[in-house]
């Protein structure tokens, strides 16, 4: 059944995600941001069942952007005004026409596509493409605030990034992002910037580790997952950029193979390869920007602790995984404290 998205007559809505303010003529599923007089991007929903094919005939194919499962999901074209990002899966299709400077986005939702599809694409890979063109690279990651420092979970689709972040959020940690993690450079530090304030979960995940005060469902994103707004879940969300201190590459295991939870240091060369693999929209990074990406990741390797987290699959193991990560954090802080000049002098 087709999902109809009402066109809003002159009504405007204001949002902020990944450090970018958006003025929209249609509401999204998250709370609005305060109006600040200007916006970075103006978003317009052109039609609920339209296509760019009749309007933008002259277009040049540039390449494809892959999703978290490694499959091409966005075809990128250059047009006179900027770009067309043609987002599609097996059943739904949404096209975004983006100005060259990304000051505006016109959205064409094809028949069968709904608000959930628009938000998944817009605040996911499309936002990564826009940030990348502004010199900000993003990781395919979930991240939480642990004592004023960002902890990021990286892994392929289905590895448990969102589940771990949701579990941490239910234990008092503020959510930084789920899916798109922008990395910004300020004051000689690499910082994690808050992303779209929602978490994308399987219904069974909510049933297993959610609480009675949290909604049963919000926005259907396809494939059996639902997008839950953090405010609706009554969870804390991180509102500021904080240092990216630890990264865990997730390695789920069959419980029959190994019950132990292991946290191992990842060698720098392998960590660099993995970071590049989990960089959002990495197939569209221009050659001129690749040198800067390598420089940023080299600095990240010296600033953050890069770990591989091996753990058995199953909701029942989440408390032990949580304790292992918190123990790793405590050990790291103790080591750093002991290695400070003042601590060494006292000995």
N, C-alpha and C positions, 0 to 999 in steps of 0.2 A: 504494500500500500504506500502510495506517495506521501511523504511528509511535507506539508505546506508550511512555509515560513512567511509570516505576514510582512509585507513591506510597510515601513513606518513613514508616515507623511510628515516630513520636516522635524520629527523627533530625533534628538541626538543623545548618544550615550558615550560615556568616557571610561576608558579602561587603561591599565598599565600592566605590562608584562615584559620581562627581560630588559627593564630599563627604558622601554619605549612606550610612549603614550599614544593611544589610539582613539580617534573620534569616529564613532560608528553610527550608521543610520538604522541599525538593527540591534536588539539586545543580545548579549551573550549570557552564558549560564553562571557567571561569577558576579560578585558584587562590583558596583561601579567605583571608580576612583574619583576623588575630588576634582572638579573642573579647575584647570590652571590657566585658562585663557587661550592657550595654544596647544597643538598636538603635533607629534612627529609624523603620524600617518592618519590619513582620512580613509576610512573603509566604507565602501558602498556596495550593498547587495543589489545587483542590477536586475535580476529576475529570479524567480523560483524554479524556472525550467528553461534555461537559456543556454546559448553556446556562443563562443567568440568567432566561430567559423565564418559567419557572414560579415562580421565587422573587421576582423584582422586577417585578411587573406594573405597578405605579404608577410611571411614569417620565415625565419631561418632556424633550423634545429641546432641547438648547442650541445645537448647531452642529457643524461638522466641522473636523477638523484635516487639513491636506494633507501629503503626503509630499514628498520631494525633487524629484519630477518634476512637482509642482504639482497632483496629482490627489487628491481626497478619499479618505482611507484610514482615518480614525477618526471614528465618530459618537459624540458626547458627549451623555450624558443625565444629568439630575439625578434622584436618588432621595432618599428620606428619610435614608439613612445617609451619602450623599455623592454619588458619581458612578459611572456606568458608561462605560467607554471600550470601544466595540465596534470592534475592529481587524479589518480584512478586506482580502483581495485577491481575485483571481479564483478561487482554489481553497481558501484556508485562512482560518480565522477563530478569533480568540482574544478573549475578553472579560475585562476587568479591572474588578472592583468596588473602588473606592478610597474609603476613609474621608474625611470632609470635611477632616480635618486631616492626611490621608495617613499616618496612623500604622499602617495595615494595608492590604494588598491581597489580595483573593481572586481567583484566576485560574481561568477556565473555558476549557479548550481544546476546541474542537469536533472532530468526527471528521476525521481527516486532518492535523490540526495537531500539530507535534512541538516538541521542546525548542528547536530553532533558531528557530521562529516566535515562541515565547514570549520568547526573549531579544532578538530583533530589535525587537519591539514594546516590551517592558518597558524595555530600556536605550536606546531611541531616543526616539520621540515621547511615550511614556507618561512617561518620566523628565523630558522637557522640560516636560510639562504639570504635573507635581508640583513641579518647581523654580520654574516660573513662579508657581504659587500661593503659593510661599514668598518671592516677590520677587526671584528670580534668573532672569535671561533667558539664553537659549542661542542660539547660532548653529549653522546647519547647516554644519559645517566639520571639517576635519582640521587638526591642529596638532602642531608639534614644538618641542623645546627647542633653541635655537641660542645657546649661550653664556650660559645663564641668562635668556634672553628668549624669549617665545613668538612663533612665526611661524605664522600661520593661513592656510589655503587655503580659499577659498570658491568655490562654483560649483554648477551644477545637477548632477543625477545623470548620470554618464558623462563628466564634464569632467576627471576625473583627480585628484581630491583625495586619495583613498586611495592611489593609485599613487605620487604625489609624496611623501606622508608615509612610505610604506613604503620608498621609495628613500632618503630622508633617514635613516630608522632603520637601514637597512643600511649607512649611512656613518657610524655612530656617534652619531647624534642620538637623544635619548630621545623616545619618542612621548608626547604629552600626551593626545590623543584622536583618534578617528575617528568622525565623524558628529555627536556632540553636544558642543559647546564651551560650558560654563557660564562666564559672566563675573561675577566678584564684585568688590565695591568694598571696599578696605581701605587705611587709612593714606593717603588721598588718591590712591590708585592703583587702576587697573582691572587685575585679575589673571585669567589663564586658569587654570581649575581642571581637574585631570585627570579624564577621563571613563572609560568602560568600557574596560578594558585589552585591547583586541582591534582587529583591522583587518579590514575586509570587502573581499575581493579576488576578481576573476575568476580562474579557474584559469589562464588564459593569462598573467596578470600574474605569478603565482607561478612559472610555468614560465620566463618571460623574465628576471625580475630577482631571483628567489629564489635561495637557496643550498642546497647539498646537506645542510646541517645543519638545515634548516627542514622542517617537516612538509608533506606533499603536500596534505592536507586535514584539516579539523577538523569544523566544523559547517556543514551545508548550509543556507543562508538563503533559498533559492529564487531563481529567475531566473538560475541559472548562477553565482551568487556563493557564496563560502564564507567563514565567519568564522574567523579564526585568532587564538588567544590569544597575546598578546605573549610571555608566559613560555615557551610552547611553541615559539615562533619564535626564542627565545634572543636577544631584542632588549631594549634598555634601555627602561624606561618612566619617565616623570616622575611622581614621587610627591608633589609639593608645588605649591602655587600660585605662579606666576611672572608678572611683568609682561607684558602683551600689547603687544608693541612694533611688529609689522608685520602687515598683512593684505594678501593678494594675491587679487584677484578673477580667477579663471581664465578665459581666453579661448582655447580651442584652435582651431587653424586647419588647414585642409587643407595638407599640405606642398607641393602644387603651386601654392598661392596665395602662400605666403610661407615662406621658410626662416629668416628672421631671428627671433630671440627679442627681444621688446620688453618693457620695464618702464616704464610711464608712471604719473605721479602722477594720482590721481583727484580732480577738484574736490570740495570739501566737500559741495555740494548733491547731486551724483550719488552720492557715497559714502554719504550718509545714506539715500538711496532704496534703494541696493543692500543696506545693512545691514538695513533693515527687511524687504526681500524675503527675505533669508536667515535671518531670525529664526525659530527653531523654534516651531511652534504659534502663529504670529502671529495667526491668525484667532480665537483664544480669549483674547486679552489684553483684560482688562476695561478699560473707559474710565478708571477710577480709576488704573490702572497705566500707561496709555499715556504720561502726562506724565513719569513716572519713567523709562520706556524712552528717551524722547527726550533726557532730561537725561543719561543714562548714555552714549548714543551721541554726544552733543555733546562730552562729556568724552573719549570714546575718539578722536574726530577730532583733538583737540588733543594727545593722548598718543601715539597710534600713527601710523605712516606707512601710508597707504592707497594701494596700487598696483594697476594692472591688468597682469597678466602674459599676454602674447600669445605663443603658442608653437606650433610645428608638431606634429601628432599623430604618434606613433610611439615605440616603446620606445627606438629608437636615438638619439633626441634627448634622453633623460633626463640623460645626463652634462652636456651643454651647458646644459640648464635649471638643473641643480643649481649649476653654476659661475656662471651669471648671477645666481641668487639669493644665493649666498654673496658674490659681488662686490658686489652691491647692499648687503648687510649691512655689508661692510667699508667701503664708501664712506660709508654713513650714520654709522657709528661714528667715522670720521675727521672728518667734518663736525661732529658733535656735540662731539668733543674740541677741535677748533679754535675752536668757538664758546663754550667755557666761559670764565668770567671770568678764570681763571688763565692760560689760553692767550692770551687777547686782551691781558692785561697784559704777557706776555712779549714781545709784538711791539711 
